[in-house]
Amino acid sequence: MGGTSEGRQLAEILAGDPGYAPLLSFAGRTASLQAPRAPYRVGGFGGVAGLAEFLRAERPVALIDATHPFAAQMSSHAVLAAQLTATPLLRVECPAWRAAPGDRWTNVADMPAAAAALGERPRRVFLSVGRLEIDAFRAAPQHDYLVRAVDEFVPGLPRARVLAARGPFEAPAERELLERERIEVVVSKNAGTPATYAKILAARSLGLPVILVARPLLPPAETVDSFAPALAWLAALARGAGDDGGAHRASDHTAREPRGV
């Protein structure tokens, strides 16, 4: 289950290994999808029941949740579907960003709180939260917003412009953007990924305040912080599948090599 650079990297590495048959799944919320160098599908599963049925039909050795840390519903569905089908589940999740010297962060719980934290005085805001979260900022229409998203869209805010761009981003370019647009405050999710950390570095170098939206709580799951330990986890699972009486559902997959992920 993709949506992050870590998930893409993992799928592409596995696609080059004859011991695995990965399938990378995208939710389909991005119109300009960059096709990975790995087999992939696009679209939802139809809730927990649909994902569970997909797992029963495909019989993968493992399910890996490499969705965005803010894709709480999809991660919850993964946990429940894995339990229903007794499928080993691993979550790949970058650690949340932590404040460093020079950062001026205001941590908030959600998007409505971020909109409120902007205050009453009109400000020039760099809004880097994603297309689906824009509605919360209709409660604060007095600000000038520069909204960055992967795809062009109509933001529905009276004083907003959309900048369509895809990461990863570099700190010097991010600083130049913030200076050129005379940005006064940055609003961002605490994604944790290196691909979008450059805006945090740029804001720090300019002394700009950042309103950082905390991650939603996710149900417990075995978790690693990057694709590298996920590869080790899969290798251990594969070794177990080769043991007599060992790994979970090993007999189900003996005639279905290479192993699906």
C-alpha positions as CSV (number, residue, x, y, z in Angstrom):
1,M,0.0,0.0,0.0
2,G,1.9,3.0,-1.3
3,G,1.7,6.8,-1.3
4,T,5.2,7.6,0.0
5,S,8.7,7.6,-1.5
6,E,9.7,4.8,0.9
7,G,6.9,2.6,-0.5
8,R,7.9,3.3,-4.1
9,Q,11.6,2.5,-3.4
10,L,10.7,-0.7,-1.6
11,A,8.4,-1.9,-4.5
12,E,11.0,-1.0,-7.1
13,I,13.8,-2.9,-5.3
14,L,11.5,-5.9,-4.8
15,A,10.5,-5.8,-8.5
16,G,14.2,-6.3,-9.4
17,D,14.5,-9.4,-7.2
18,P,13.3,-12.7,-8.7
19,G,12.4,-14.0,-5.3
20,Y,9.5,-11.5,-4.9
21,A,6.4,-10.5,-6.9
22,P,5.4,-7.1,-5.5
23,L,2.2,-5.2,-6.2
24,L,2.2,-1.5,-5.3
25,S,-1.3,-0.1,-4.6
26,F,-2.1,3.6,-5.0
27,A,-5.3,5.2,-3.6
28,G,-5.8,7.1,-6.9
29,R,-6.2,10.6,-5.4
30,T,-3.4,12.1,-7.5
31,A,-4.3,12.7,-11.2
32,S,-0.6,13.0,-12.4
33,L,0.6,9.7,-11.0
34,Q,4.2,8.9,-11.6
35,A,4.2,5.2,-12.7
36,P,6.7,3.2,-10.6
37,R,9.2,0.7,-12.0
38,A,7.1,-2.1,-10.4
39,P,3.7,-3.7,-11.0
40,Y,1.0,-1.4,-9.5
41,R,-2.8,-0.9,-9.2
42,V,-4.8,2.3,-8.7
43,G,-8.0,2.7,-6.6
44,G,-9.5,1.8,-3.3
45,F,-10.5,-1.6,-2.1
46,G,-13.9,-0.9,-0.7
47,G,-13.2,-0.6,3.0
48,V,-12.0,-3.3,5.4
49,A,-14.1,-6.0,3.8
50,G,-12.9,-5.2,0.3
51,L,-9.2,-5.2,1.4
52,A,-9.7,-8.5,3.3
53,E,-11.3,-10.1,0.2
54,F,-8.4,-8.9,-2.0
55,L,-5.9,-10.5,0.4
56,R,-7.9,-13.7,0.5
57,A,-7.9,-13.8,-3.3
58,E,-4.3,-12.8,-3.9
59,R,-2.8,-14.7,-0.9
60,P,0.2,-12.5,-0.4
61,V,2.9,-13.5,2.0
62,A,2.9,-10.0,3.5
63,L,1.0,-6.7,3.5
64,I,3.2,-3.6,3.8
65,D,1.5,-0.3,4.8
66,A,3.7,2.4,3.2
67,T,0.9,5.0,3.0
68,H,1.3,8.6,4.1
69,P,1.3,9.0,8.0
70,F,-1.9,11.1,7.6
71,A,-3.7,8.3,5.7
72,A,-5.2,7.2,9.0
73,Q,-8.3,5.4,7.6
74,M,-6.2,3.3,5.2
75,S,-3.8,2.3,7.9
76,S,-6.6,1.3,10.1
77,H,-8.2,-0.7,7.3
78,A,-4.8,-2.5,6.8
79,V,-4.6,-3.5,10.4
80,L,-8.1,-4.9,10.5
81,A,-7.9,-6.7,7.2
82,A,-4.5,-8.2,8.1
83,Q,-6.1,-9.5,11.3
84,L,-9.1,-10.9,9.5
85,T,-6.9,-12.8,7.0
86,A,-4.0,-13.6,9.3
87,T,-1.6,-11.8,6.9
88,P,1.7,-10.5,8.3
89,L,1.6,-6.7,8.3
90,L,4.4,-4.2,8.5
91,R,4.0,-0.4,8.6
92,V,6.8,1.7,7.0
93,E,6.6,5.2,8.7
94,C,9.3,7.9,8.8
95,P,9.7,9.3,12.3
96,A,8.0,12.6,12.9
97,W,10.1,15.8,12.5
98,R,11.5,17.2,15.7
99,A,12.2,20.8,16.4
100,A,15.8,22.0,16.1
101,P,17.5,25.2,17.3
102,G,16.1,28.1,15.3
103,D,12.7,26.5,14.6
104,R,9.6,28.6,15.6
105,W,7.0,25.9,15.6
106,T,3.4,26.0,16.8
107,N,2.2,22.4,17.1
108,V,-1.6,21.9,16.6
109,A,-3.8,18.8,16.6
110,D,-5.6,19.2,13.3
111,M,-6.4,21.4,10.3
112,P,-9.1,23.5,12.0
113,A,-6.6,24.3,14.8
114,A,-4.0,25.2,12.2
115,A,-6.4,27.7,10.5
116,A,-7.3,29.2,13.9
117,A,-3.6,29.5,14.8
118,L,-3.0,31.8,11.9
119,G,-4.8,34.6,13.8
120,E,-7.1,37.4,12.8
121,R,-4.5,39.6,11.1
122,P,-4.2,38.9,7.4
123,R,-0.9,37.1,6.6
124,R,0.8,35.6,3.6
125,V,0.6,31.9,4.2
126,F,2.5,29.0,2.5
127,L,0.0,26.2,2.8
128,S,1.6,22.8,2.3
129,V,-1.1,20.4,3.6
130,G,-2.6,18.7,0.6
131,R,-5.7,19.3,-1.5
132,L,-8.1,17.3,0.7
133,E,-7.4,19.5,3.8
134,I,-8.0,22.9,2.2
135,D,-11.6,23.2,3.4
136,A,-10.6,23.8,7.0
137,F,-9.0,27.1,6.0
138,R,-12.3,28.5,4.7
139,A,-12.8,29.6,8.3
140,A,-9.9,32.0,7.8
141,P,-10.5,33.7,4.4
142,Q,-8.6,36.9,5.3
143,H,-5.2,35.4,4.5
144,D,-3.3,35.2,1.2
145,Y,-2.6,31.6,0.6
146,L,0.0,30.0,-1.6
147,V,-1.2,26.4,-1.8
148,R,1.2,23.7,-3.0
149,A,-0.2,20.4,-4.3
150,V,0.8,17.7,-6.7
151,D,-2.1,18.5,-9.0
152,E,-3.8,21.8,-10.1
153,F,-7.2,22.3,-8.5
154,V,-9.6,25.1,-7.5
155,P,-8.9,25.8,-3.8
156,G,-12.2,27.4,-3.0
157,L,-10.6,30.2,-1.0
158,P,-11.1,33.9,-2.1
159,R,-7.4,34.8,-1.8
160,A,-5.5,31.7,-2.8
161,R,-3.2,30.5,-5.6
162,V,-2.2,26.9,-6.3
163,L,1.4,26.0,-7.1
164,A,1.4,22.5,-8.7
165,A,4.7,20.8,-7.9
166,R,6.0,17.4,-6.8
167,G,8.8,16.7,-4.4
168,P,11.5,16.0,-3.4
169,F,12.3,19.7,-2.9
170,E,15.7,21.3,-2.1
171,A,16.2,23.9,0.7
172,P,17.8,26.7,-1.5
173,A,14.8,26.5,-3.9
174,E,12.4,26.5,-1.0
175,R,14.0,29.5,0.6
176,E,13.9,31.4,-2.7
177,L,10.2,30.5,-3.0
178,L,9.4,31.8,0.5
179,E,11.3,35.0,-0.1
180,R,9.9,35.7,-3.5
181,E,6.3,35.2,-2.3
182,R,7.0,37.2,0.9
183,I,5.6,34.3,3.0
184,E,5.0,35.2,6.6
185,V,4.1,31.8,8.0
186,V,4.3,28.1,6.8
187,V,1.6,25.6,7.5
188,S,2.6,21.9,7.1
189,K,1.7,18.4,8.2
190,N,4.4,16.7,10.3
191,A,5.0,14.2,7.5
192,G,8.5,13.2,8.6
193,T,9.7,12.4,5.1
194,P,13.0,13.8,3.9
195,A,11.4,14.6,0.5
196,T,9.5,17.6,2.0
197,Y,11.7,18.6,4.9
198,A,13.4,21.3,2.8
199,K,10.5,23.8,3.5
200,I,11.2,23.3,7.3
201,L,14.9,24.1,6.7
202,A,14.0,27.1,4.6
203,A,11.6,28.5,7.2
204,R,14.3,28.0,9.9
205,S,16.9,29.9,7.9
206,L,14.5,32.8,7.4
207,G,13.2,32.8,11.0
208,L,9.7,32.1,9.8
209,P,7.1,30.6,12.1
210,V,5.7,27.1,11.2
211,I,2.3,25.8,12.2
212,L,2.8,22.0,12.3
213,V,-0.1,19.7,12.2
214,A,0.4,16.6,14.4
215,R,-0.1,13.1,12.9
216,P,-3.3,11.2,13.7
217,L,-3.1,8.3,16.0
218,L,-2.9,4.9,14.3
219,P,-3.7,1.5,15.6
220,P,-0.7,-0.5,16.8
221,A,1.3,-2.4,14.2
222,E,4.8,-3.6,13.8
223,T,6.6,-0.5,12.4
224,V,10.0,0.3,10.8
225,D,11.2,3.7,9.8
226,S,12.4,3.2,6.2
227,F,12.4,0.7,3.3
228,A,15.8,-0.8,4.3
229,P,14.6,-2.5,7.6
230,A,11.4,-3.5,5.7
231,L,13.6,-5.4,3.3
232,A,15.3,-7.2,6.3
233,W,11.8,-8.0,7.7
234,L,10.7,-9.5,4.4
235,A,13.9,-11.5,4.1
236,A,13.3,-12.9,7.6
237,L,9.7,-13.8,6.6
238,A,10.9,-15.5,3.4
239,R,13.5,-17.5,5.4
240,G,10.8,-18.6,7.8
241,A,8.5,-19.6,4.8
242,G,11.2,-22.0,3.7
243,D,11.3,-23.8,7.1
244,D,9.4,-27.0,7.6
245,G,6.3,-26.1,9.6
246,G,7.6,-22.6,10.0
247,A,6.3,-19.4,8.5
248,H,2.7,-18.5,8.5
249,R,0.8,-20.0,5.5
250,A,4.0,-21.2,3.9
251,S,2.3,-24.2,2.4
252,D,-0.2,-21.9,0.7
253,H,2.6,-20.4,-1.4
254,T,4.8,-23.3,-2.2
255,A,3.4,-23.5,-5.7
256,R,3.1,-19.8,-6.2
257,E,6.7,-18.6,-6.3
258,P,7.9,-15.9,-6.6
259,R,6.4,-14.8,-3.3
260,G,3.8,-12.1,-3.5
261,V,4.1,-8.9,-1.3
